Amino acid sequence: MTAADYARTTNQSPSSTAVIPAVKDKVETPPERTTTTSGATLSPAPESGSKKERRASLRLTHIEPWSVTRMAFAISVAMMIVAVVAVSIFWVVMEATGVWDQINGSVTSVLSDDSTSFNITDYLGFWRMVGLTLVLSAINVILTTALATIGAHLYNLAAQLLGGVEVTFAEEH
């Protein structure tokens, strides 16, 4: 299949991420190799027993930025939920083990005041820590989503210049 044949048979949709097989203008097919309809070259490996192996060499030349944006946003939101749950569990464990009371006692003894003048949970209370985690996680969602989208655009520009990343897939039977 030539590059012109491949260009005629593919759908250049703006909502698709393209994985384009390595296409050459002159296709030389040795007797032991076969070429699929998609243009990927499949070659059997030397037979070892009853297992046969096929290989396909493909080139990733375009990543759809919108799909990267959606995936980065979904992963970032999932990480936001994980962070809030982790901070909540951490705070509850610190409360249950008496760490906050020990910090209050240490600060009170250093300041030589009565024990009711300082309470660490006034500064690091449960809802204050969860709120701070939510704010920082929301900033992280925005930054991660934006950076992933910019990264997809940069990859597409680099792939236009350099040809993309070539990947070889192997299939065992």
PASEBA-1860 file (N, C-alpha, C; in nm, 3 decimals):
! residues 173
1> MTAADYAR> 0.086/-0.116/0.000/0.000/0.000/0.000/0.090/0.123/0.000 ~ 0.064/0.213/-0.089/0.144/0.336/-0.095/0.084/0.441/-0.003 ~ 0.157/0.549/0.018/0.108/0.658/0.104/-0.018/0.720/0.046 ~ -0.028/0.728/-0.085/-0.147/0.784/-0.148/-0.268/0.693/-0.127 ~ -0.247/0.561/-0.138/-0.357/0.466/-0.112/-0.406/0.478/0.031 ~ -0.313/0.491/0.123/-0.351/0.501/0.264/-0.428/0.630/0.291 ~ -0.385/0.740/0.231/-0.452/0.869/0.252/-0.595/0.865/0.198 ~ -0.619/0.792/0.089/-0.754/0.782/0.034/-0.845/0.696/0.120
9> TTNQSPSS> -0.790/0.596/0.189/-0.873/0.502/0.263/-0.896/0.542/0.408 ~ -0.824/0.639/0.459/-0.841/0.677/0.600/-0.933/0.796/0.613 ~ -1.002/0.801/0.724/-1.094/0.911/0.754/-1.020/1.009/0.844 ~ -0.995/1.128/0.800/-0.925/1.229/0.877/-1.025/1.309/0.959 ~ -1.079/1.248/1.062/-1.178/1.314/1.149/-1.105/1.392/1.257 ~ -1.152/1.513/1.290/-1.084/1.591/1.395/-1.105/1.532/1.534 ~ -1.196/1.437/1.549/-1.221/1.380/1.681/-1.155/1.244/1.698 ~ -1.060/1.210/1.613/-0.997/1.080/1.625/-0.848/1.096/1.651
17> TAVIPAVK> -0.793/1.004/1.726/-0.650/0.998/1.748/-0.595/0.900/1.647 ~ -0.497/0.944/1.569/-0.450/0.864/1.457/-0.331/0.778/1.497 ~ -0.339/0.652/1.465/-0.226/0.561/1.472/-0.206/0.513/1.330 ~ -0.106/0.568/1.263/-0.087/0.541/1.122/0.026/0.440/1.105 ~ 0.000/0.331/1.034/0.106/0.234/1.012/0.219/0.293/0.927 ~ 0.335/0.239/0.943/0.447/0.283/0.862/0.416/0.248/0.717 ~ 0.409/0.348/0.630/0.373/0.330/0.490/0.489/0.375/0.404 ~ 0.525/0.294/0.309/0.633/0.328/0.216/0.575/0.327/0.075
25> DKVETPPE> 0.635/0.410/-0.012/0.585/0.416/-0.149/0.608/0.285/-0.223 ~ 0.720/0.220/-0.199/0.747/0.092/-0.263/0.741/-0.016/-0.156 ~ 0.649/-0.108/-0.174/0.631/-0.216/-0.077/0.700/-0.340/-0.131 ~ 0.798/-0.386/-0.058/0.865/-0.510/-0.094/0.826/-0.613/0.010 ~ 0.751/-0.714/-0.032/0.704/-0.816/0.060/0.781/-0.944/0.037 ~ 0.866/-0.979/0.134/0.934/-1.108/0.122/0.833/-1.221/0.131 ~ 0.867/-1.340/0.086/0.772/-1.450/0.085/0.719/-1.485/0.224 ~ 0.799/-1.467/0.331/0.753/-1.508/0.463/0.676/-1.399/0.536
33> RTTTTSGA> 0.661/-1.279/0.478/0.590/-1.170/0.543/0.457/-1.146/0.471 ~ 0.359/-1.100/0.549/0.230/-1.064/0.490/0.195/-0.923/0.530 ~ 0.124/-0.853/0.445/0.082/-0.717/0.474/-0.069/-0.715/0.490 ~ -0.116/-0.654/0.599/-0.259/-0.649/0.625/-0.321/-0.535/0.545 ~ -0.454/-0.528/0.548/-0.523/-0.423/0.474/-0.498/-0.285/0.533 ~ -0.457/-0.278/0.660/-0.430/-0.146/0.720/-0.291/-0.097/0.688 ~ -0.209/-0.178/0.626/-0.075/-0.136/0.589/0.030/-0.180/0.689 ~ -0.008/-0.241/0.800/0.088/-0.287/0.899/0.155/-0.414/0.847
41> TLSPAPES> 0.283/-0.424/0.868/0.356/-0.540/0.822/0.357/-0.644/0.932 ~ 0.312/-0.762/0.900/0.309/-0.872/0.995/0.412/-0.975/0.952 ~ 0.495/-1.016/1.047/0.595/-1.115/1.013/0.598/-1.223/1.120 ~ 0.594/-1.348/1.079/0.599/-1.454/1.179/0.741/-1.468/1.232 ~ 0.752/-1.491/1.361/0.882/-1.514/1.423/0.921/-1.659/1.398 ~ 1.046/-1.691/1.421/1.085/-1.831/1.406/1.000/-1.918/1.498 ~ 0.952/-2.028/1.443/0.861/-2.112/1.519/0.937/-2.185/1.628 ~ 0.883/-2.175/1.749/0.938/-2.249/1.862/0.824/-2.332/1.918
49> GSKKERRA> 0.819/-2.457/1.883/0.710/-2.543/1.926/0.584/-2.509/1.849 ~ 0.473/-2.491/1.921/0.346/-2.465/1.854/0.307/-2.318/1.858 ~ 0.391/-2.230/1.913/0.357/-2.089/1.923/0.401/-2.015/1.798 ~ 0.309/-1.933/1.746/0.342/-1.845/1.634/0.330/-1.703/1.683 ~ 0.414/-1.617/1.634/0.412/-1.478/1.677/0.402/-1.388/1.555 ~ 0.310/-1.292/1.560/0.299/-1.193/1.454/0.338/-1.059/1.511 ~ 0.398/-0.976/1.429/0.439/-0.843/1.471/0.380/-0.739/1.377 ~ 0.340/-0.626/1.433/0.289/-0.515/1.354/0.363/-0.389/1.398
57> SLRLTHIE> 0.418/-0.319/1.304/0.489/-0.195/1.333/0.401/-0.077/1.295 ~ 0.363/0.003/1.396/0.275/0.118/1.375/0.345/0.245/1.422 ~ 0.299/0.357/1.368/0.357/0.486/1.404/0.246/0.576/1.455 ~ 0.264/0.632/1.575/0.168/0.724/1.635/0.205/0.865/1.591 ~ 0.124/0.922/1.501/0.158/1.051/1.443/0.069/1.165/1.489 ~ -0.042/1.134/1.556/-0.132/1.241/1.599/-0.208/1.196/1.724 ~ -0.214/1.284/1.822/-0.293/1.261/1.942/-0.399/1.369/1.946 ~ -0.524/1.330/1.958/-0.633/1.427/1.961/-0.632/1.502/2.094
65> PWSVTRMA> -0.607/1.634/2.093/-0.598/1.711/2.218/-0.725/1.707/2.302 ~ -0.842/1.701/2.240/-0.967/1.699/2.317/-0.978/1.570/2.398 ~ -0.937/1.456/2.342/-0.943/1.331/2.418/-0.841/1.332/2.532 ~ -0.725/1.393/2.509/-0.626/1.408/2.615/-0.680/1.497/2.726 ~ -0.750/1.605/2.689/-0.807/1.696/2.787/-0.909/1.624/2.874 ~ -0.997/1.548/2.812/-1.099/1.476/2.889/-1.037/1.373/2.982 ~ -0.938/1.300/2.932/-0.874/1.197/3.015/-0.796/1.260/3.130 ~ -0.723/1.367/3.104/-0.648/1.435/3.210/-0.742/1.492/3.315
73> FAISVAMM> -0.855/1.547/3.273/-0.952/1.601/3.367/-1.010/1.490/3.455 ~ -1.046/1.378/3.393/-1.104/1.267/3.470/-1.004/1.211/3.571 ~ -0.880/1.194/3.530/-0.778/1.143/3.622/-0.750/1.243/3.733 ~ -0.747/1.371/3.700/-0.722/1.474/3.801/-0.835/1.480/3.904 ~ -0.958/1.467/3.859/-1.071/1.468/3.952/-1.065/1.344/4.042 ~ -1.029/1.230/3.985/-1.014/1.109/4.066/-0.905/1.127/4.172 ~ -0.795/1.190/4.133/-0.687/1.216/4.229/-0.730/1.317/4.334 ~ -0.818/1.409/4.298/-0.872/1.506/4.394/-0.953/1.432/4.501
81> IVAVVAVS> -1.036/1.339/4.458/-1.116/1.261/4.553/-1.026/1.178/4.644 ~ -0.923/1.118/4.587/-0.829/1.039/4.666/-0.759/1.128/4.770 ~ -0.719/1.248/4.731/-0.650/1.338/4.824/-0.741/1.379/4.938 ~ -0.866/1.410/4.910/-0.959/1.451/5.017/-0.983/1.336/5.113 ~ -1.003/1.216/5.061/-1.024/1.100/5.147/-0.898/1.072/5.231 ~ -0.780/1.082/5.170/-0.656/1.056/5.242/-0.634/1.158/5.354 ~ -0.658/1.286/5.328/-0.642/1.388/5.431/-0.743/1.367/5.542 ~ -0.865/1.331/5.507/-0.967/1.306/5.609/-0.927/1.190/5.699
89> IFWVVMEA> -0.883/1.081/5.641/-0.840/0.965/5.720/-0.719/1.001/5.805 ~ -0.623/1.073/5.748/-0.504/1.114/5.821/-0.542/1.199/5.942 ~ -0.633/1.295/5.925/-0.672/1.382/6.035/-0.743/1.302/6.145 ~ -0.832/1.211/6.105/-0.905/1.130/6.204/-0.808/1.040/6.281 ~ -0.710/0.982/6.213/-0.611/0.897/6.281/-0.528/0.981/6.378 ~ -0.491/1.102/6.337/-0.414/1.190/6.427/-0.497/1.224/6.552 ~ -0.626/1.246/6.534/-0.715/1.276/6.647/-0.731/1.154/6.737 ~ -0.748/1.037/6.676/-0.770/0.915/6.755/-0.647/0.875/6.835
97> TGVWDQIN> -0.529/0.900/6.784/-0.406/0.862/6.853/-0.361/0.969/6.954 ~ -0.429/1.081/6.957/-0.397/1.184/7.055/-0.281/1.275/7.016 ~ -0.246/1.279/6.890/-0.135/1.363/6.845/-0.166/1.510/6.866 ~ -0.292/1.551/6.838/-0.327/1.692/6.854/-0.315/1.735/7.000 ~ -0.354/1.648/7.094/-0.342/1.681/7.237/-0.195/1.690/7.279 ~ -0.111/1.603/7.224/0.032/1.610/7.257/0.094/1.738/7.202 ~ 0.054/1.780/7.083/0.104/1.906/7.027/0.057/2.022/7.114 ~ -0.069/2.021/7.156/-0.119/2.126/7.245/-0.039/2.131/7.374
105> GSVTSVLS> -0.011/2.015/7.433/0.067/2.010/7.557/0.209/2.061/7.537 ~ 0.271/2.025/7.425/0.408/2.070/7.398/0.414/2.221/7.381 ~ 0.323/2.277/7.304/0.321/2.421/7.282/0.292/2.495/7.411 ~ 0.200/2.444/7.491/0.165/2.507/7.618/0.285/2.507/7.713 ~ 0.360/2.395/7.718/0.476/2.390/7.807/0.588/2.481/7.758 ~ 0.603/2.497/7.628/0.705/2.588/7.574/0.668/2.732/7.603 ~ 0.539/2.765/7.589/0.494/2.902/7.611/0.470/2.934/7.759 ~ 0.467/2.831/7.846/0.443/2.845/7.990/0.311/2.914/8.018
113> DDSTSFNI> 0.207/2.879/7.941/0.074/2.933/7.964/-0.015/2.824/8.020 ~ -0.141/2.860/8.054/-0.233/2.756/8.097/-0.276/2.673/7.975 ~ -0.329/2.556/7.997/-0.354/2.460/7.890/-0.470/2.497/7.798 ~ -0.549/2.595/7.832/-0.663/2.630/7.748/-0.631/2.744/7.651 ~ -0.513/2.799/7.656/-0.483/2.915/7.571/-0.448/2.879/7.427 ~ -0.403/2.756/7.404/-0.363/2.718/7.269/-0.430/2.586/7.232 ~ -0.486/2.582/7.113/-0.546/2.459/7.062/-0.510/2.449/6.914 ~ -0.434/2.347/6.879/-0.385/2.331/6.740/-0.501/2.310/6.643
121> TDYLGFWR> -0.610/2.252/6.690/-0.722/2.227/6.599/-0.794/2.356/6.559 ~ -0.765/2.467/6.629/-0.818/2.596/6.583/-0.752/2.636/6.450 ~ -0.630/2.591/6.431/-0.555/2.624/6.309/-0.559/2.510/6.207 ~ -0.557/2.388/6.257/-0.557/2.270/6.169/-0.679/2.183/6.196 ~ -0.794/2.243/6.197/-0.918/2.169/6.220/-0.954/2.082/6.101 ~ -1.047/1.989/6.124/-1.085/1.894/6.019/-1.137/1.964/5.895 ~ -1.234/2.052/5.912/-1.295/2.116/5.795/-1.200/2.214/5.728 ~ -1.112/2.275/5.805/-1.013/2.365/5.746/-0.914/2.286/5.659
129> MVGLTLVL> -0.873/2.168/5.708/-0.779/2.085/5.630/-0.846/2.028/5.505 ~ -0.971/1.985/5.517/-1.043/1.933/5.400/-1.065/2.046/5.298 ~ -1.100/2.165/5.346/-1.119/2.279/5.255/-0.991/2.317/5.184 ~ -0.878/2.319/5.257/-0.749/2.350/5.195/-0.712/2.244/5.091 ~ -0.740/2.119/5.123/-0.713/2.011/5.028/-0.798/2.026/4.902 ~ -0.924/2.064/4.919/-1.011/2.086/4.802/-0.962/2.201/4.715 ~ -0.919/2.310/4.778/-0.870/2.424/4.700/-0.744/2.388/4.624 ~ -0.648/2.325/4.693/-0.523/2.287/4.625/-0.547/2.182/4.517
137> SAINVILT> -0.639/2.091/4.542/-0.670/1.989/4.442/-0.740/2.050/4.320 ~ -0.826/2.149/4.343/-0.892/2.216/4.229/-0.789/2.288/4.143 ~ -0.692/2.352/4.205/-0.583/2.417/4.129/-0.505/2.311/4.053 ~ -0.481/2.196/4.117/-0.409/2.087/4.050/-0.488/2.033/3.931 ~ -0.619/2.023/3.942/-0.702/1.976/3.830/-0.687/2.070/3.711 ~ -0.694/2.199/3.737/-0.684/2.298/3.629/-0.546/2.293/3.564 ~ -0.441/2.292/3.646/-0.305/2.291/3.591/-0.274/2.161/3.516 ~ -0.312/2.048/3.573/-0.283/1.920/3.508/-0.357/1.908/3.375
145> TALATIGA> -0.482/1.949/3.373/-0.560/1.942/3.249/-0.499/2.033/3.142 ~ -0.463/2.154/3.181/-0.403/2.248/3.085/-0.268/2.197/3.035 ~ -0.184/2.148/3.125/-0.052/2.100/3.083/-0.060/1.976/2.995 ~ -0.155/1.888/3.022/-0.171/1.770/2.938/-0.216/1.808/2.797 ~ -0.307/1.906/2.789/-0.354/1.953/2.658/-0.241/2.019/2.581 ~ -0.165/2.103/2.648/-0.049/2.166/2.583/0.051/2.060/2.539 ~ 0.071/1.958/2.622/0.162/1.848/2.586/0.116/1.774/2.462 ~ -0.016/1.754/2.448/-0.068/1.687/2.328/-0.042/1.771/2.204
153> HLYNLAAQ> -0.062/1.902/2.214/-0.035/1.989/2.100/0.115/1.989/2.066 ~ 0.199/1.991/2.167/0.344/1.989/2.142/0.386/1.857/2.078 ~ 0.326/1.745/2.122/0.357/1.617/2.061/0.318/1.618/1.914 ~ 0.200/1.671/1.884/0.155/1.675/1.744/0.250/1.758/1.658 ~ 0.297/1.871/1.711/0.393/1.952/1.636/0.524/1.877/1.614 ~ 0.572/1.811/1.718/0.697/1.735/1.706/0.679/1.616/1.612 ~ 0.562/1.552/1.615/0.537/1.437/1.528/0.531/1.479/1.382 ~ 0.484/1.601/1.354/0.483/1.649/1.216/0.626/1.667/1.165
161> LLGGVEVT> 0.715/1.710/1.252/0.853/1.731/1.211/0.933/1.601/1.207 ~ 0.913/1.514/1.307/0.998/1.398/1.323/0.933/1.266/1.286 ~ 0.802/1.265/1.264/0.736/1.143/1.220/0.666/1.063/1.328 ~ 0.670/1.104/1.451/0.598/1.034/1.557/0.679/0.923/1.619 ~ 0.610/0.844/1.700/0.672/0.734/1.772/0.635/0.604/1.703 ~ 0.734/0.521/1.676/0.708/0.393/1.613/0.699/0.286/1.721 ~ 0.592/0.207/1.715/0.567/0.103/1.813/0.551/-0.029/1.741 ~ 0.609/-0.135/1.795/0.594/-0.268/1.738/0.510/-0.351/1.834
169> FAEEH> 0.402/-0.406/1.784/0.313/-0.492/1.861/0.339/-0.636/1.822 ~ 0.335/-0.725/1.921/0.353/-0.866/1.892/0.231/-0.941/1.943 ~ 0.189/-1.040/1.867/0.075/-1.123/1.904/0.119/-1.268/1.911 ~ 0.088/-1.333/2.020/0.122/-1.474/2.035/-0.005/-1.555/2.027 ~ 0.002/-1.672/1.967/-0.113/-1.761/1.957/-0.097/-1.875/2.053
END
